[in-house]
């Protein structure tokens, strides 16, 4: 049985690695062609072709993370179909590889791909993505989400704050800060604008070139509006660099723990976190898609290919895998619109396709 396991693991791993390498080469070429435009645009600022190559290389871990389930599906289908076509799988079945053992063997292999996908998505991809964006921002000047910037909310004991961050510089500092302070009853207390801000380790921002406007209380006696200009101002808060990065960048590119902390921050401050909760649960369930893919590929080992072409069946399996990813993406938007439970929205495509795969596997085993 060890020989059988070694044969299947070697064949599937080699096929998955070959398919992954092909996809990565294709994405690398497309990204490099697109990045050449940035090289020509920012060449006066020192953004050379080597910097462009470095930035594109830093996008590879994210592409690898996104491609892992589909490459696992294609590689596993190819190996299972080829073993069935050459009657090798029939020999393996007569050697003791029953349906239960075959399923267990592929699930163990799939679990290895799950661990690899999790490491890529939670450690390597966020680090490479952040490094790449900061590298590009060093020459283009900023990381931003558009003209309006990113909005965050900070709730404290006596008041709450609405914070707008315009940009994140390449050194991690923030630019174009707007802070609006409100009473718990809703009255505006003060407004504050700062050219830049640095995050200290003592849960505070050090604001620079500050303009602050203090408004009088609505309760009598009425006071006057006070305007101040300060070189620096320390503002205590609980907004970490990861939270600002989450607001400025795509939540799919963040670590699972950082996304969880940001969701907790949104709930504490009474903000809607539905879309971020769906993104969080998709991050949790996405590595498990590799298990769904190997289960989806297993029925191909029980088909007979003498009367037909193997490429037709492989193409059908690839289409099934692509439909899984389309459904997975669509369910995120549908769940957000219909206000479904985030964990159910993220898990439903995997559950449906696992049930479909196991049904097909059971029917083929019973029929043949």
DRENDO-1510 file (C-alpha; in Angstrom, 1 decimal, always signed):
<recs>
REC; n; res; u; v; w
REC; 1; UNK; +0.0; +0.0; +0.0 .
REC; 2; UNK; +2.9; +2.3; +0.6 .
REC; 3; UNK; +4.0; +1.8; -3.0 .
REC; 4; UNK; +0.5; +2.7; -4.2 .
REC; 5; UNK; +0.4; +5.8; -2.1 .
REC; 6; UNK; +3.9; +6.9; -3.3 .
REC; 7; UNK; +2.8; +6.4; -6.9 .
REC; 8; UNK; -0.3; +8.4; -6.6 .
REC; 9; UNK; +1.3; +11.2; -4.5 .
REC; 10; UNK; +4.3; +11.5; -6.9 .
REC; 11; UNK; +2.1; +11.6; -10.0 .
REC; 12; UNK; -0.4; +14.1; -8.7 .
REC; 13; UNK; +2.2; +16.3; -7.1 .
REC; 14; UNK; +4.2; +16.4; -10.4 .
REC; 15; UNK; +1.1; +17.2; -12.4 .
REC; 16; UNK; +0.0; +19.9; -10.1 .
REC; 17; UNK; +3.4; +21.5; -10.1 .
REC; 18; UNK; +3.6; +21.4; -13.9 .
REC; 19; UNK; +0.1; +23.0; -14.3 .
REC; 20; UNK; +0.9; +25.6; -11.6 .
REC; 21; UNK; +4.2; +26.5; -13.3 .
REC; 22; UNK; +2.4; +27.0; -16.6 .
REC; 23; UNK; -0.2; +29.3; -15.1 .
REC; 24; UNK; +2.3; +31.3; -13.1 .
REC; 25; UNK; +4.4; +31.8; -16.3 .
REC; 26; UNK; +1.3; +33.1; -18.1 .
REC; 27; UNK; +0.3; +35.5; -15.3 .
REC; 28; UNK; +3.9; +36.7; -14.9 .
REC; 29; UNK; +4.0; +37.6; -18.6 .
REC; 30; UNK; +0.6; +39.4; -18.5 .
REC; 31; UNK; +1.6; +41.3; -15.3 .
REC; 32; UNK; +5.0; +42.3; -16.8 .
REC; 33; UNK; +3.4; +43.7; -20.0 .
REC; 34; UNK; +1.0; +45.8; -17.8 .
REC; 35; UNK; +3.8; +46.9; -15.5 .
REC; 36; UNK; +5.9; +48.2; -18.4 .
REC; 37; UNK; +3.4; +51.0; -18.7 .
REC; 38; UNK; +4.2; +52.0; -15.1 .
REC; 39; UNK; +7.9; +51.8; -15.8 .
REC; 40; UNK; +7.5; +54.2; -18.8 .
REC; 41; UNK; +5.2; +56.5; -16.7 .
REC; 42; UNK; +7.4; +56.8; -13.6 .
REC; 43; UNK; +10.8; +56.3; -15.2 .
REC; 44; UNK; +11.6; +59.9; -14.3 .
REC; 45; UNK; +11.1; +59.1; -10.6 .
REC; 46; UNK; +13.6; +56.2; -10.8 .
REC; 47; UNK; +11.1; +53.4; -11.4 .
REC; 48; UNK; +13.2; +51.1; -13.6 .
REC; 49; UNK; +12.6; +47.8; -15.3 .
REC; 50; UNK; +14.3; +46.0; -12.5 .
REC; 51; UNK; +11.9; +47.6; -10.0 .
REC; 52; UNK; +9.0; +46.5; -12.3 .
REC; 53; UNK; +10.3; +42.9; -12.4 .
REC; 54; UNK; +10.7; +42.9; -8.6 .
REC; 55; UNK; +7.1; +44.1; -8.2 .
REC; 56; UNK; +5.7; +41.5; -10.6 .
REC; 57; UNK; +7.8; +38.8; -8.8 .
REC; 58; UNK; +6.2; +39.8; -5.5 .
REC; 59; UNK; +2.7; +39.2; -7.0 .
REC; 60; UNK; +3.6; +35.6; -7.7 .
REC; 61; UNK; +2.7; +34.3; -4.1 .
REC; 62; UNK; -0.8; +35.9; -4.4 .
REC; 63; UNK; -1.3; +34.3; -7.9 .
REC; 64; UNK; -0.1; +31.0; -6.5 .
REC; 65; UNK; -2.6; +31.3; -3.6 .
REC; 66; UNK; -5.5; +32.0; -6.0 .
REC; 67; UNK; -4.5; +29.3; -8.4 .
REC; 68; UNK; -3.8; +26.4; -6.0 .
REC; 69; UNK; -7.4; +24.9; -5.9 .
REC; 70; UNK; -7.8; +25.0; -9.7 .
REC; 71; UNK; -4.3; +23.6; -10.4 .
REC; 72; UNK; -4.9; +20.9; -7.9 .
REC; 73; UNK; -8.2; +20.0; -9.7 .
REC; 74; UNK; -6.6; +20.0; -13.2 .
REC; 75; UNK; -3.5; +18.0; -12.1 .
REC; 76; UNK; -5.6; +15.4; -10.1 .
REC; 77; UNK; -8.1; +15.0; -12.9 .
REC; 78; UNK; -5.3; +14.5; -15.5 .
REC; 79; UNK; -3.6; +11.8; -13.3 .
REC; 80; UNK; -6.9; +10.0; -12.4 .
REC; 81; UNK; -8.1; +10.0; -16.0 .
REC; 82; UNK; -4.7; +8.8; -17.4 .
REC; 83; UNK; -4.6; +6.0; -14.8 .
REC; 84; UNK; -8.0; +4.9; -15.8 .
REC; 85; UNK; -7.3; +5.1; -19.6 .
REC; 86; UNK; -4.1; +2.9; -19.2 .
REC; 87; UNK; -6.0; +0.5; -16.9 .
REC; 88; UNK; -3.4; +1.2; -14.2 .
REC; 89; UNK; -6.1; +2.2; -11.8 .
REC; 90; UNK; -7.9; -1.1; -12.4 .
REC; 91; UNK; -4.7; -2.9; -11.5 .
REC; 92; UNK; -4.4; -0.7; -8.4 .
REC; 93; UNK; -8.0; -1.7; -7.4 .
REC; 94; UNK; -7.2; -5.4; -7.7 .
REC; 95; UNK; -4.1; -4.7; -5.6 .
REC; 96; UNK; -6.3; -3.5; -2.7 .
REC; 97; UNK; -7.1; +0.1; -3.5 .
REC; 98; UNK; -10.8; +0.0; -2.8 .
REC; 99; UNK; -13.1; +3.1; -3.1 .
REC; 100; UNK; -12.7; +4.0; +0.6 .
REC; 101; UNK; -8.9; +3.8; +0.5 .
REC; 102; UNK; -8.8; +5.7; -2.8 .
REC; 103; UNK; -10.8; +8.5; -1.2 .
REC; 104; UNK; -8.7; +8.5; +2.0 .
REC; 105; UNK; -5.5; +8.6; -0.1 .
REC; 106; UNK; -6.6; +11.6; -2.1 .
REC; 107; UNK; -8.0; +13.4; +1.0 .
REC; 108; UNK; -4.6; +13.0; +2.7 .
REC; 109; UNK; -2.9; +14.4; -0.3 .
REC; 110; UNK; -5.5; +17.2; -0.5 .
REC; 111; UNK; -4.9; +18.1; +3.2 .
REC; 112; UNK; -1.2; +18.7; +2.3 .
REC; 113; UNK; -2.4; +21.2; -0.4 .
REC; 114; UNK; -4.7; +22.8; +2.2 .
REC; 115; UNK; -1.8; +23.5; +4.5 .
REC; 116; UNK; +0.3; +24.9; +1.6 .
REC; 117; UNK; -2.6; +27.1; +0.5 .
REC; 118; UNK; -3.2; +28.4; +4.1 .
REC; 119; UNK; +0.5; +29.2; +4.5 .
REC; 120; UNK; +0.5; +31.1; +1.2 .
REC; 121; UNK; -2.6; +33.0; +2.0 .
REC; 122; UNK; -1.9; +33.9; +5.6 .
REC; 123; UNK; +1.8; +34.5; +5.6 .
REC; 124; UNK; +3.7; +34.6; +2.3 .
REC; 125; UNK; +1.1; +36.4; +0.1 .
REC; 126; UNK; +0.2; +39.3; +2.5 .
REC; 127; UNK; +3.9; +39.9; +3.2 .
REC; 128; UNK; +4.8; +39.9; -0.5 .
REC; 129; UNK; +1.8; +42.0; -1.4 .
REC; 130; UNK; +2.6; +44.6; +1.2 .
REC; 131; UNK; +6.3; +44.7; +0.2 .
REC; 132; UNK; +5.4; +45.1; -3.5 .
REC; 133; UNK; +2.9; +47.9; -2.9 .
REC; 134; UNK; +5.3; +49.8; -0.7 .
REC; 135; UNK; +8.1; +49.3; -3.3 .
REC; 136; UNK; +5.8; +50.7; -6.0 .
REC; 137; UNK; +4.6; +53.5; -3.7 .
REC; 138; UNK; +8.2; +54.5; -3.1 .
REC; 139; UNK; +8.2; +55.8; -6.7 .
REC; 140; UNK; +4.6; +56.5; -7.4 .
REC; 141; UNK; +4.2; +58.2; -4.0 .
REC; 142; UNK; +1.3; +56.7; -2.3 .
REC; 143; UNK; -1.2; +53.9; -1.6 .
REC; 144; UNK; -4.8; +55.1; -1.8 .
REC; 145; UNK; -8.3; +53.8; -2.4 .
REC; 146; UNK; -9.4; +56.8; -4.5 .
REC; 147; UNK; -10.3; +60.4; -4.1 .
REC; 148; UNK; -12.3; +59.9; -0.8 .
REC; 149; UNK; -9.6; +57.9; +1.0 .
REC; 150; UNK; -10.5; +55.3; +3.7 .
REC; 151; UNK; -13.0; +55.9; +6.5 .
REC; 152; UNK; -12.6; +54.4; +10.0 .
REC; 153; UNK; -14.5; +54.8; +13.2 .
REC; 154; UNK; -13.1; +55.0; +16.7 .
REC; 155; UNK; -15.4; +54.9; +19.8 .
REC; 156; UNK; -14.1; +56.0; +23.1 .
REC; 157; UNK; -15.7; +56.6; +26.5 .
REC; 158; UNK; -16.9; +60.2; +26.2 .
REC; 159; UNK; -17.0; +60.6; +22.4 .
REC; 160; UNK; -16.5; +58.9; +19.1 .
REC; 161; UNK; -14.4; +59.8; +16.1 .
REC; 162; UNK; -14.8; +59.5; +12.3 .
REC; 163; UNK; -11.4; +59.3; +10.7 .
REC; 164; UNK; -10.5; +59.7; +7.0 .
REC; 165; UNK; -7.1; +58.6; +5.8 .
REC; 166; UNK; -6.2; +59.9; +2.3 .
REC; 167; UNK; -3.0; +57.9; +1.6 .
REC; 168; UNK; -0.5; +55.5; +3.1 .
REC; 169; UNK; +3.1; +56.5; +2.2 .
REC; 170; UNK; +5.9; +54.0; +1.3 .
REC; 171; UNK; +7.4; +54.3; +4.8 .
REC; 172; UNK; +4.1; +53.3; +6.4 .
REC; 173; UNK; +3.1; +56.9; +7.5 .
REC; 174; UNK; -0.3; +58.3; +6.8 .
REC; 175; UNK; -1.1; +61.4; +4.8 .
REC; 176; UNK; -4.1; +63.8; +4.6 .
REC; 177; UNK; -5.8; +63.0; +7.9 .
REC; 178; UNK; -9.2; +64.2; +8.8 .
REC; 179; UNK; -10.7; +63.5; +12.2 .
REC; 180; UNK; -14.2; +64.5; +13.3 .
REC; 181; UNK; -15.1; +64.2; +17.0 .
REC; 182; UNK; -18.7; +63.7; +18.1 .
REC; 183; UNK; -20.5; +63.5; +21.4 .
REC; 184; UNK; -22.3; +60.3; +22.1 .
REC; 185; UNK; -25.5; +62.2; +21.6 .
REC; 186; UNK; -24.4; +63.1; +18.0 .
REC; 187; UNK; -23.2; +66.7; +18.5 .
REC; 188; UNK; -20.0; +67.8; +16.7 .
REC; 189; UNK; -17.3; +68.6; +19.2 .
REC; 190; UNK; -14.2; +69.3; +17.0 .
REC; 191; UNK; -12.6; +68.8; +13.6 .
REC; 192; UNK; -9.0; +68.1; +13.1 .
REC; 193; UNK; -6.8; +68.0; +9.9 .
REC; 194; UNK; -3.2; +66.9; +9.7 .
REC; 195; UNK; -0.8; +66.7; +6.8 .
REC; 196; UNK; +0.7; +63.4; +8.0 .
REC; 197; UNK; +0.7; +61.0; +10.9 .
REC; 198; UNK; +2.9; +58.3; +12.3 .
REC; 199; UNK; +1.8; +55.3; +14.3 .
REC; 200; UNK; +3.5; +54.9; +17.7 .
REC; 201; UNK; +3.8; +51.7; +19.6 .
REC; 202; UNK; +1.8; +53.2; +22.6 .
REC; 203; UNK; -1.6; +53.0; +20.8 .
REC; 204; UNK; -1.4; +56.6; +19.6 .
REC; 205; UNK; -0.9; +58.6; +16.4 .
REC; 206; UNK; +1.6; +61.4; +16.2 .
REC; 207; UNK; -0.1; +64.0; +14.0 .
REC; 208; UNK; +2.0; +66.6; +12.3 .
REC; 209; UNK; +1.0; +70.1; +10.9 .
REC; 210; UNK; -2.3; +70.0; +12.7 .
REC; 211; UNK; -5.2; +72.4; +12.3 .
REC; 212; UNK; -7.9; +71.9; +15.0 .
REC; 213; UNK; -11.3; +73.6; +15.3 .
REC; 214; UNK; -13.1; +73.4; +18.6 .
REC; 215; UNK; -16.9; +74.0; +18.6 .
REC; 216; UNK; -18.9; +75.2; +21.6 .
REC; 217; UNK; -21.3; +72.9; +23.4 .
REC; 218; UNK; -25.0; +73.1; +22.4 .
REC; 219; UNK; -25.9; +73.5; +26.0 .
REC; 220; UNK; -26.0; +77.1; +27.4 .
REC; 221; UNK; -24.0; +79.1; +28.0 .
REC; 222; UNK; -22.9; +79.2; +24.4 .
REC; 223; UNK; -19.1; +79.6; +23.8 .
REC; 224; UNK; -17.0; +80.6; +20.9 .
REC; 225; UNK; -15.3; +78.6; +18.1 .
REC; 226; UNK; -11.7; +78.1; +18.9 .
REC; 227; UNK; -9.1; +77.4; +16.1 .
REC; 228; UNK; -5.6; +76.1; +16.8 .
REC; 229; UNK; -2.6; +75.3; +14.7 .
REC; 230; UNK; -0.1; +72.9; +16.2 .
REC; 231; UNK; +3.2; +71.4; +14.9 .
REC; 232; UNK; +2.5; +68.0; +16.4 .
REC; 233; UNK; -0.3; +66.4; +18.4 .
REC; 234; UNK; -0.5; +63.0; +20.1 .
REC; 235; UNK; -3.9; +61.4; +19.5 .
REC; 236; UNK; -4.6; +58.2; +21.6 .
REC; 237; UNK; -6.6; +55.5; +19.8 .
REC; 238; UNK; -6.9; +51.8; +19.0 .
REC; 239; UNK; -6.5; +52.0; +15.3 .
REC; 240; UNK; -3.5; +49.8; +14.4 .
REC; 241; UNK; -1.5; +49.8; +11.1 .
REC; 242; UNK; -3.2; +46.6; +10.1 .
REC; 243; UNK; -6.7; +48.1; +10.5 .
REC; 244; UNK; -5.7; +51.1; +8.3 .
REC; 245; UNK; -4.1; +48.7; +5.8 .
REC; 246; UNK; -7.3; +46.6; +5.7 .
REC; 247; UNK; -9.3; +49.8; +5.0 .
REC; 248; UNK; -6.9; +50.9; +2.3 .
REC; 249; UNK; -6.2; +47.6; +0.6 .
REC; 250; UNK; -8.3; +44.6; -0.4 .
REC; 251; UNK; -9.5; +42.5; +2.6 .
REC; 252; UNK; -8.7; +39.3; +0.6 .
REC; 253; UNK; -5.0; +40.2; +0.7 .
REC; 254; UNK; -4.9; +40.5; +4.5 .
REC; 255; UNK; -4.0; +37.8; +7.1 .
REC; 256; UNK; -7.0; +36.0; +8.7 .
REC; 257; UNK; -6.1; +37.2; +12.2 .
REC; 258; UNK; -5.8; +40.9; +11.0 .
REC; 259; UNK; -9.2; +40.6; +9.2 .
REC; 260; UNK; -10.7; +39.2; +12.4 .
REC; 261; UNK; -9.4; +42.0; +14.5 .
REC; 262; UNK; -10.7; +44.6; +12.1 .
REC; 263; UNK; -14.2; +43.0; +12.1 .
REC; 264; UNK; -14.1; +43.1; +15.9 .
REC; 265; UNK; -13.2; +46.8; +15.7 .
REC; 266; UNK; -16.1; +47.5; +13.4 .
REC; 267; UNK; -18.6; +45.7; +15.7 .
REC; 268; UNK; -17.3; +47.6; +18.7 .
REC; 269; UNK; -17.9; +50.9; +16.9 .
REC; 270; UNK; -21.3; +49.9; +15.7 .
REC; 271; UNK; -20.4; +49.6; +12.0 .
REC; 272; UNK; -21.6; +47.1; +9.4 .
REC; 273; UNK; -19.1; +44.3; +9.0 .
REC; 274; UNK; -21.1; +42.0; +6.7 .
REC; 275; UNK; -18.8; +42.2; +3.7 .
REC; 276; UNK; -15.7; +41.8; +5.8 .
REC; 277; UNK; -17.2; +38.8; +7.7 .
REC; 278; UNK; -17.9; +37.1; +4.3 .
REC; 279; UNK; -14.3; +37.9; +3.2 .
REC; 280; UNK; -13.1; +36.4; +6.5 .
REC; 281; UNK; -15.0; +33.2; +6.2 .
REC; 282; UNK; -13.9; +32.9; +2.6 .
REC; 283; UNK; -10.3; +33.1; +3.8 .
REC; 284; UNK; -11.1; +30.4; +6.3 .
REC; 285; UNK; -12.8; +28.0; +3.8 .
REC; 286; UNK; -10.7; +28.8; +0.7 .
REC; 287; UNK; -7.8; +26.4; +1.5 .
REC; 288; UNK; -10.4; +23.7; +2.1 .
REC; 289; UNK; -11.3; +24.1; -1.6 .
REC; 290; UNK; -8.4; +21.9; -2.3 .
REC; 291; UNK; -10.2; +19.0; -0.6 .
REC; 292; UNK; -13.3; +19.7; -2.7 .
REC; 293; UNK; -11.1; +19.6; -5.8 .
REC; 294; UNK; -9.5; +16.2; -5.1 .
REC; 295; UNK; -12.9; +14.7; -4.3 .
REC; 296; UNK; -14.3; +16.2; -7.5 .
REC; 297; UNK; -11.4; +14.6; -9.5 .
REC; 298; UNK; -11.7; +11.1; -8.0 .
REC; 299; UNK; -14.8; +9.9; -10.0 .
REC; 300; UNK; -12.7; +10.3; -13.2 .
REC; 301; UNK; -10.6; +7.3; -12.1 .
REC; 302; UNK; -13.7; +5.1; -12.5 .
REC; 303; UNK; -14.6; +6.1; -16.0 .
REC; 304; UNK; -13.7; +4.1; -19.1 .
REC; 305; UNK; -11.9; +6.1; -21.9 .
REC; 306; UNK; -11.4; +3.4; -24.6 .
REC; 307; UNK; -14.4; +4.7; -26.6 .
REC; 308; UNK; -13.8; +8.4; -26.1 .
REC; 309; UNK; -11.1; +11.0; -25.8 .
REC; 310; UNK; -9.6; +11.7; -22.4 .
REC; 311; UNK; -9.3; +15.4; -23.2 .
REC; 312; UNK; -13.1; +15.7; -23.3 .
REC; 313; UNK; -13.5; +14.4; -19.8 .
REC; 314; UNK; -10.6; +16.5; -18.5 .
REC; 315; UNK; -12.1; +19.6; -20.1 .
REC; 316; UNK; -15.5; +18.8; -18.5 .
REC; 317; UNK; -13.8; +18.5; -15.1 .
REC; 318; UNK; -12.0; +21.9; -15.6 .
REC; 319; UNK; -15.3; +23.5; -16.5 .
REC; 320; UNK; -16.8; +22.1; -13.3 .
REC; 321; UNK; -13.9; +23.6; -11.3 .
REC; 322; UNK; -14.4; +27.0; -13.0 .
REC; 323; UNK; -18.1; +26.9; -12.2 .
REC; 324; UNK; -17.2; +26.3; -8.6 .
REC; 325; UNK; -15.1; +29.4; -8.4 .
REC; 326; UNK; -17.7; +31.5; -10.2 .
REC; 327; UNK; -20.3; +30.3; -7.8 .
REC; 328; UNK; -18.0; +31.0; -4.9 .
REC; 329; UNK; -17.5; +34.6; -6.0 .
REC; 330; UNK; -21.1; +35.2; -6.8 .
REC; 331; UNK; -22.3; +33.8; -3.5 .
REC; 332; UNK; -20.2; +36.5; -1.7 .
REC; 333; UNK; -22.2; +39.3; -3.4 .
REC; 334; UNK; -25.6; +37.4; -3.0 .
REC; 335; UNK; -24.9; +36.8; +0.7 .
REC; 336; UNK; -24.1; +40.4; +1.3 .
REC; 337; UNK; -27.2; +41.6; -0.5 .
REC; 338; UNK; -29.5; +39.1; +1.2 .
REC; 339; UNK; -27.8; +39.4; +4.6 .
REC; 340; UNK; -27.2; +35.7; +4.9 .
REC; 341; UNK; -25.0; +34.2; +7.6 .
REC; 342; UNK; -21.4; +34.9; +6.5 .
REC; 343; UNK; -20.1; +31.4; +7.3 .
REC; 344; UNK; -22.9; +29.8; +5.4 .
REC; 345; UNK; -22.4; +32.1; +2.4 .
REC; 346; UNK; -18.7; +31.1; +2.3 .
REC; 347; UNK; -19.2; +27.4; +3.0 .
REC; 348; UNK; -22.2; +26.7; +0.8 .
REC; 349; UNK; -20.4; +26.3; -2.6 .
REC; 350; UNK; -17.9; +23.9; -1.1 .
REC; 351; UNK; -20.6; +21.9; +0.6 .
REC; 352; UNK; -22.7; +21.7; -2.7 .
REC; 353; UNK; -19.8; +20.6; -4.8 .
REC; 354; UNK; -18.5; +18.1; -2.2 .
REC; 355; UNK; -22.0; +16.5; -2.1 .
REC; 356; UNK; -22.1; +16.4; -5.9 .
REC; 357; UNK; -18.7; +14.8; -6.1 .
REC; 358; UNK; -19.4; +12.2; -3.5 .
REC; 359; UNK; -22.7; +11.4; -5.2 .
REC; 360; UNK; -21.0; +10.9; -8.5 .
REC; 361; UNK; -18.3; +8.9; -6.9 .
REC; 362; UNK; -20.8; +6.6; -5.1 .
REC; 363; UNK; -22.9; +6.1; -8.2 .
REC; 364; UNK; -19.8; +5.2; -10.3 .
REC; 365; UNK; -18.6; +2.7; -7.7 .
REC; 366; UNK; -22.0; +1.1; -7.4 .
REC; 367; UNK; -22.6; +1.0; -11.1 .
REC; 368; UNK; -19.2; -0.3; -12.1 .
</recs>
